[in-house]
Amino acid sequence: MVFRIALLHYASPPTIGGVESTLASQAIGLSDRGYQVRVISGRGESFDPRIELQIDPIFSSTHPTTLAIKAALDTGYIPTEFYPCVAQLQEKLEHLLQDCSVCIVHNAHTLNKHLPLTAALARLEHPKLIAWCHDLAWTNPQYLPELHRGYPWDLLRTPWQNSRYVTISEPRRIELAQLLGVHTDSIPVIPPGIDPARFFQWTPLMYQIETTLRLLDADGILLLPARLTRRKNIAFGLQSLAALRAQSARDYRLIITGPPGPHNPLNPGYLGELLTLCETLDLKASAHFLYQYQLIPDDPTMANLYTLADALLFPSFQEGFGIPLLEAGLTGLPIFCSNLPPFHHIGQMDVSYFDPIHDAPSELATRIQSTLEHDPRARLRIRTRKTARWDAIIRQQLIPLLEQT
């Protein structure tokens, strides 16, 4: 079991950059899973109260001393200040890392932005280092004029005994393996990810909905934004979901957002009928009535649901208009709706219509499946949501690597 994890880079948030963003996401994700995390960098500010932050300007690639040493090194000359700086950095690192099991080092193994730091890291006997290689100086024409044969430049193209190398993409893995003279199988690929909640600025209620229902793991999400009244024809939506799950053998979900309608005393009983139908169709874990969980979304949360969903399903028997079609149109969702005149007025030829009385739910299921599986935008969205979000990457790839190191 890994107890304390350190993450090291020249800078950390709020400094803007892909590496800084990756470091922050790793630190937050590991903290979410109970790990003690320490971020060490040359520039930055606290971005999460759970994460210990150690800022020392000497770790920065833009520190005046660092820049002066780099200017000399770029010409092929090792200045007298180099070795005292390496010793100072080594002492600081040994102190900051003495209680850490692993240190994830971003870029310093392969990039020449701070060669004294690179050299200091190479001297460490503890802890084990994970060399997270985003950029490679020796394979980038931009940096080649700054590189020279011998120490310390060769540290950037020599495998270190105290380090496990990781890179961010398959092309980068091939490039790094050739540079280091090792087999590609020895270098795991762990790509950067995205946090849907932060990217779409989820509301606290949206966080609660996703945590309760685990929607991000679904193979497809259908949104049915309606009150629980008979004219909304929600039973047809449930039957279509059951057919879709059976035909595809995938984890499709249906979110029904509203409470029972307030004007018909029979509406609460309708919810009971729908829940019974869910049991009959084996949909208890895939048809989500938010009212049942007392999770009635406000307008900002509804906007979050639209950005999370993959399609709008609106099977009403009767409507005077159809605002959900406008909302789905604004967010770019495929729309599957009843062939009602108001819906035709809104959707024209740009939505998929069905007869809510005579069409079989299995026919609609086939159309939904075909749309989502053949639309490259839908495929990319679902694949990104399931496999490229940070919590999945950390759970499935980063933590196993840490436990093996």
C-alpha positions as CSV (number, residue, x, y, z in Angstrom):
1,M,0.0,0.0,0.0
2,V,1.3,3.4,-1.0
3,F,0.8,5.9,1.9
4,R,2.1,9.3,0.8
5,I,2.5,10.4,-2.8
6,A,4.6,13.4,-3.9
7,L,4.1,15.1,-7.2
8,L,6.9,17.3,-8.5
9,H,7.0,19.9,-11.3
10,Y,8.6,23.3,-12.1
11,A,5.2,24.9,-11.4
12,S,1.7,24.0,-10.2
13,P,-1.7,25.7,-10.4
14,P,-2.7,28.5,-10.8
15,T,0.0,28.4,-13.4
16,I,-1.7,27.6,-16.7
17,G,-0.5,24.6,-18.7
18,G,-1.2,21.0,-19.7
19,V,1.4,19.6,-17.3
20,E,0.2,21.8,-14.4
21,S,-3.4,20.7,-15.1
22,T,-2.4,17.0,-15.2
23,L,-0.5,17.4,-11.9
24,A,-3.5,19.0,-10.2
25,S,-5.9,16.4,-11.5
26,Q,-3.7,13.6,-10.3
27,A,-3.3,15.2,-6.9
28,I,-7.0,15.8,-6.4
29,G,-7.9,12.3,-7.7
30,L,-5.5,10.6,-5.3
31,S,-6.7,12.7,-2.4
32,D,-10.3,11.7,-3.3
33,R,-9.2,8.1,-2.7
34,G,-7.7,8.7,0.7
35,Y,-4.0,9.1,-0.3
36,Q,-1.9,11.7,1.4
37,V,-0.5,13.9,-1.3
38,R,2.3,16.5,-1.3
39,V,2.9,18.8,-4.3
40,I,6.4,20.2,-4.7
41,S,7.0,23.0,-7.2
42,G,8.8,26.2,-7.8
43,R,5.6,28.3,-8.3
44,G,2.0,27.9,-7.3
45,E,-0.7,28.4,-4.8
46,S,-3.0,26.1,-2.8
47,F,-5.7,24.5,-5.0
48,D,-7.1,22.0,-2.6
49,P,-7.1,22.2,1.2
50,R,-6.4,18.4,1.5
51,I,-3.2,18.6,-0.5
52,E,0.1,19.7,1.2
53,L,1.8,22.3,-1.0
54,Q,5.6,22.9,-0.8
55,I,6.7,25.8,-2.9
56,D,10.4,26.7,-3.2
57,P,11.5,29.0,-6.0
58,I,14.6,27.0,-6.6
59,F,12.5,24.3,-8.2
60,S,11.2,26.7,-10.8
61,S,12.5,26.7,-14.3
62,T,12.2,30.5,-14.4
63,H,14.2,31.2,-11.2
64,P,17.1,33.6,-12.0
65,T,19.7,31.1,-10.9
66,T,18.1,28.4,-13.0
67,L,17.9,30.6,-16.0
68,A,21.6,31.7,-15.6
69,I,22.8,28.1,-15.4
70,K,20.6,27.1,-18.4
71,A,22.0,29.9,-20.5
72,A,25.5,28.5,-19.9
73,L,24.5,24.9,-20.4
74,D,22.8,25.7,-23.7
75,T,26.2,26.7,-25.1
76,G,27.8,23.4,-23.9
77,Y,29.5,24.9,-20.9
78,I,28.9,23.7,-17.3
79,P,29.1,26.8,-15.1
80,T,30.6,26.7,-11.6
81,E,27.2,27.4,-10.1
82,F,25.8,24.1,-11.5
83,Y,27.2,21.6,-8.9
84,P,26.4,23.7,-5.8
85,C,22.9,24.1,-7.1
86,V,22.5,20.4,-7.7
87,A,23.7,19.7,-4.1
88,Q,21.3,22.2,-2.7
89,L,18.4,20.7,-4.7
90,Q,19.3,17.2,-3.6
91,E,19.3,18.2,0.0
92,K,15.9,19.8,-0.3
93,L,14.5,16.9,-2.1
94,E,15.8,14.4,0.4
95,H,14.1,16.3,3.1
96,L,10.8,16.8,1.3
97,L,10.6,13.2,0.1
98,Q,11.9,11.3,3.2
99,D,8.3,10.2,4.2
100,C,7.0,9.5,0.7
101,S,6.7,6.1,-0.9
102,V,6.7,7.4,-4.5
103,C,7.3,10.7,-6.2
104,I,5.7,11.4,-9.6
105,V,8.1,13.7,-11.4
106,H,6.7,15.6,-14.4
107,N,9.0,16.2,-17.3
108,A,12.3,16.7,-15.4
109,H,13.7,13.3,-16.6
110,T,13.5,14.2,-20.3
111,L,13.3,18.0,-20.6
112,N,16.2,20.4,-20.3
113,K,14.3,23.3,-18.6
114,H,16.0,22.7,-15.2
115,L,19.0,20.4,-15.6
116,P,20.3,21.0,-12.0
117,L,16.9,19.6,-10.8
118,T,17.3,16.7,-13.2
119,A,20.7,15.9,-11.9
120,A,19.6,16.2,-8.3
121,L,16.7,13.7,-8.9
122,A,19.1,11.3,-10.5
123,R,21.2,11.2,-7.3
124,L,18.3,10.2,-5.1
125,E,18.2,6.7,-3.5
126,H,14.7,7.2,-2.0
127,P,11.9,7.2,-2.9
128,K,11.1,5.4,-6.1
129,L,10.5,8.0,-8.9
130,I,7.9,7.8,-11.6
131,A,9.1,9.7,-14.6
132,W,6.0,11.2,-16.2
133,C,7.3,12.1,-19.6
134,H,5.2,14.7,-21.5
135,D,8.0,16.2,-23.6
136,L,11.3,14.9,-24.8
137,A,14.1,17.3,-25.4
138,W,16.4,15.0,-27.4
139,T,13.8,14.2,-30.0
140,N,12.5,17.8,-30.5
141,P,14.3,19.9,-33.1
142,Q,13.4,23.0,-31.1
143,Y,15.7,21.9,-28.2
144,L,18.5,20.1,-30.0
145,P,20.7,23.2,-30.4
146,E,20.6,23.4,-26.5
147,L,21.8,19.8,-26.0
148,H,25.3,18.4,-26.0
149,R,27.0,15.1,-25.5
150,G,27.9,14.0,-22.0
151,Y,26.8,14.9,-18.5
152,P,24.3,16.4,-17.6
153,W,22.6,16.5,-21.0
154,D,22.8,12.7,-21.4
155,L,20.6,12.3,-18.3
156,L,17.7,13.2,-20.5
157,R,18.2,10.2,-22.8
158,T,19.5,7.6,-20.3
159,P,17.2,5.3,-18.3
160,W,17.6,5.8,-14.6
161,Q,17.8,2.9,-12.1
162,N,15.7,4.8,-9.5
163,S,12.8,5.6,-11.9
164,R,9.8,4.0,-13.6
165,Y,9.0,5.7,-16.9
166,V,5.5,6.6,-18.0
167,T,4.3,8.5,-21.0
168,I,1.1,10.1,-22.2
169,S,0.4,8.5,-25.6
170,E,1.4,5.5,-27.8
171,P,3.4,7.7,-30.3
172,R,5.3,9.2,-27.3
173,R,5.9,5.7,-25.9
174,I,7.6,4.6,-29.1
175,E,9.6,7.8,-29.3
176,L,10.7,7.4,-25.6
177,A,11.6,3.7,-25.9
178,Q,13.8,4.5,-28.9
179,L,15.5,7.3,-27.1
180,L,16.2,5.3,-24.0
181,G,17.0,2.1,-25.8
182,V,14.4,0.0,-23.9
183,H,11.4,-2.1,-25.0
184,T,8.1,-0.3,-25.4
185,D,6.4,-2.8,-23.1
186,S,8.5,-1.4,-20.2
187,I,6.8,2.0,-20.5
188,P,3.1,2.3,-19.5
189,V,0.9,4.8,-21.4
190,I,-1.3,6.8,-19.1
191,P,-2.9,9.6,-20.9
192,P,-4.3,12.9,-19.5
193,G,-8.0,13.0,-18.9
194,I,-10.8,15.4,-18.3
195,D,-13.1,16.1,-15.4
196,P,-16.7,16.5,-16.7
197,A,-17.9,18.0,-13.5
198,R,-15.3,20.8,-13.6
199,F,-15.5,21.2,-17.3
200,F,-19.3,21.7,-17.3
201,Q,-19.3,23.4,-13.9
202,W,-21.7,21.0,-12.3
203,T,-24.0,22.2,-9.5
204,P,-23.9,20.4,-6.1
205,L,-27.1,18.7,-7.0
206,M,-25.7,17.4,-10.2
207,Y,-22.8,16.0,-8.3
208,Q,-25.3,14.3,-6.0
209,I,-27.2,12.9,-8.9
210,E,-24.2,11.4,-10.6
211,T,-22.8,10.0,-7.3
212,T,-26.1,8.3,-6.6
213,L,-26.7,6.9,-10.0
214,R,-23.1,6.5,-11.4
215,L,-24.1,7.9,-14.8
216,L,-20.6,8.5,-16.1
217,D,-20.1,4.7,-16.4
218,A,-23.2,4.3,-18.7
219,D,-22.9,3.2,-22.3
220,G,-25.6,5.7,-23.2
221,I,-27.9,8.2,-21.4
222,L,-31.4,9.1,-22.6
223,L,-33.0,12.1,-21.0
224,L,-36.8,12.3,-20.5
225,P,-37.5,15.7,-18.9
226,A,-41.1,15.5,-17.9
227,R,-43.5,15.4,-15.0
228,L,-44.9,12.0,-14.1
229,T,-48.3,12.3,-15.9
230,R,-49.9,9.8,-18.2
231,R,-49.8,12.0,-21.2
232,K,-46.0,12.0,-21.1
233,N,-46.2,8.3,-22.0
234,I,-43.3,7.4,-19.8
235,A,-44.2,3.7,-20.0
236,F,-43.3,3.8,-23.7
237,G,-39.9,5.2,-22.7
238,L,-39.3,2.4,-20.3
239,Q,-40.3,-0.3,-22.8
240,S,-38.0,1.3,-25.3
241,L,-35.1,1.3,-22.8
242,A,-35.7,-2.3,-22.1
243,A,-35.6,-3.2,-25.8
244,L,-32.5,-1.0,-26.3
245,R,-30.6,-2.7,-23.5
246,A,-31.6,-6.2,-24.7
247,Q,-30.7,-5.5,-28.3
248,S,-27.4,-3.8,-27.6
249,A,-26.3,-5.8,-24.5
250,R,-25.0,-2.4,-23.2
251,D,-25.7,-0.3,-20.2
252,Y,-28.1,2.3,-21.5
253,R,-29.9,4.5,-18.9
254,L,-33.0,6.6,-18.9
255,I,-33.3,9.7,-16.6
256,I,-36.8,10.9,-15.9
257,T,-36.5,14.3,-14.2
258,G,-39.8,15.4,-12.9
259,P,-42.2,14.8,-10.0
260,P,-45.8,13.7,-10.3
261,G,-48.0,16.4,-11.9
262,P,-49.7,18.6,-9.3
263,H,-53.2,18.8,-10.9
264,N,-54.3,15.2,-11.2
265,P,-54.7,13.2,-7.9
266,L,-54.0,10.0,-9.8
267,N,-50.5,11.0,-10.8
268,P,-48.7,9.7,-7.6
269,G,-50.3,6.3,-8.4
270,Y,-48.9,6.5,-11.9
271,L,-45.4,6.6,-10.4
272,G,-46.2,3.3,-8.6
273,E,-47.3,1.7,-11.9
274,L,-44.1,2.9,-13.6
275,L,-41.9,1.5,-10.8
276,T,-43.8,-1.8,-11.1
277,L,-43.1,-1.8,-14.8
278,C,-39.5,-1.2,-14.1
279,E,-39.3,-4.3,-12.0
280,T,-41.1,-6.3,-14.6
281,L,-38.7,-5.1,-17.3
282,D,-35.6,-5.5,-15.0
283,L,-34.9,-1.7,-15.2
284,K,-34.5,-0.9,-11.5
285,A,-30.8,-0.1,-11.9
286,S,-31.1,1.7,-15.3
287,A,-34.4,3.7,-15.3
288,H,-33.8,6.6,-12.9
289,F,-36.8,8.6,-11.5
290,L,-35.1,11.5,-9.9
291,Y,-38.2,12.2,-7.8
292,Q,-37.8,8.8,-6.2
293,Y,-34.4,9.9,-4.8
294,Q,-35.8,13.4,-3.9
295,L,-33.4,14.9,-6.5
296,I,-35.5,17.4,-8.4
297,P,-33.2,19.4,-10.6
298,D,-33.3,23.2,-10.8
299,D,-32.5,25.0,-14.0
300,P,-28.7,24.9,-13.8
301,T,-28.8,21.2,-12.9
302,M,-31.1,20.6,-15.9
303,A,-28.5,22.3,-18.1
304,N,-25.9,19.9,-16.6
305,L,-28.2,16.9,-17.4
306,Y,-28.5,18.0,-21.0
307,T,-24.8,18.3,-21.4
308,L,-24.3,14.8,-19.9
309,A,-27.1,13.0,-21.9
310,D,-26.6,11.4,-25.3
311,A,-30.1,11.8,-26.6
312,L,-33.5,13.3,-25.8
313,L,-36.5,10.9,-25.6
314,F,-39.8,12.6,-25.5
315,P,-42.7,10.1,-26.1
316,S,-45.7,12.3,-25.1
317,F,-49.3,11.6,-26.3
318,Q,-50.2,15.2,-26.2
319,E,-48.3,18.6,-26.0
320,G,-49.0,22.2,-26.7
321,F,-45.4,23.0,-27.5
322,G,-42.2,21.2,-26.6
323,I,-39.5,23.3,-24.8
324,P,-37.3,20.2,-24.3
325,L,-36.8,20.0,-28.0
326,L,-35.4,23.6,-28.0
327,E,-33.2,22.7,-25.1
328,A,-31.9,19.6,-26.8
329,G,-31.4,21.5,-30.0
330,L,-29.3,24.1,-28.2
331,T,-27.1,21.5,-26.7
332,G,-26.8,19.4,-29.9
333,L,-28.6,16.2,-28.7
334,P,-30.2,13.8,-31.1
335,I,-34.0,14.0,-30.5
336,F,-36.4,11.1,-30.6
337,C,-40.0,12.4,-30.1
338,S,-43.6,11.6,-30.9
339,N,-44.9,12.8,-34.2
340,L,-47.1,15.5,-32.7
341,P,-47.8,18.7,-34.8
342,P,-46.0,21.0,-32.3
343,F,-42.9,18.9,-32.4
344,H,-42.9,18.9,-36.2
345,H,-43.1,22.7,-36.0
346,I,-40.0,22.8,-33.8
347,G,-37.9,19.9,-35.2
348,Q,-38.9,20.0,-38.8
349,M,-36.7,17.5,-40.6
350,D,-34.0,17.6,-38.0
351,V,-35.4,15.2,-35.4
352,S,-36.5,11.5,-35.4
353,Y,-40.2,11.0,-35.0
354,F,-42.2,7.9,-34.0
355,D,-45.8,7.1,-33.5
356,P,-46.3,6.7,-29.7
357,I,-49.4,4.5,-30.2
358,H,-48.7,2.2,-33.1
359,D,-44.9,1.9,-33.2
360,A,-43.2,-0.9,-31.3
361,P,-40.7,0.1,-28.6
362,S,-38.2,-2.2,-30.2
363,E,-38.4,-0.2,-33.5
364,L,-37.5,3.0,-31.6
365,A,-34.7,1.2,-29.7
366,T,-33.2,0.1,-33.0
367,R,-33.2,3.7,-34.3
368,I,-31.7,5.1,-31.1
369,Q,-28.9,2.4,-31.1
370,S,-28.2,3.0,-34.8
371,T,-27.9,6.8,-34.3
372,L,-25.6,6.6,-31.3
373,E,-23.4,3.9,-32.7
374,H,-23.0,5.4,-36.1
375,D,-22.6,9.1,-35.2
376,P,-18.9,9.7,-34.6
377,R,-19.6,12.6,-32.3
378,A,-21.8,10.4,-30.1
379,R,-19.2,7.6,-30.1
380,L,-16.4,10.0,-29.1
381,R,-18.5,11.6,-26.4
382,I,-19.5,8.3,-24.8
383,R,-15.9,6.9,-25.1
384,T,-14.5,10.0,-23.5
385,R,-17.0,10.0,-20.7
386,K,-16.3,6.4,-19.8
387,T,-12.6,6.0,-20.3
388,A,-10.9,9.4,-20.5
389,R,-12.2,11.1,-17.4
390,W,-9.7,11.6,-14.6
391,D,-11.4,9.5,-11.9
392,A,-11.5,6.4,-14.3
393,I,-7.8,6.9,-15.3
394,I,-6.7,7.3,-11.7
395,R,-8.7,4.3,-10.5
396,Q,-7.9,2.0,-13.4
397,Q,-4.4,3.0,-14.3
398,L,-2.6,5.3,-11.9
399,I,-3.3,3.6,-8.6
400,P,-2.3,0.1,-9.9
401,L,1.0,1.6,-11.1
402,L,1.6,3.2,-7.8
403,E,0.9,0.0,-5.9
404,Q,3.3,-1.9,-8.1
405,T,6.2,0.7,-7.9
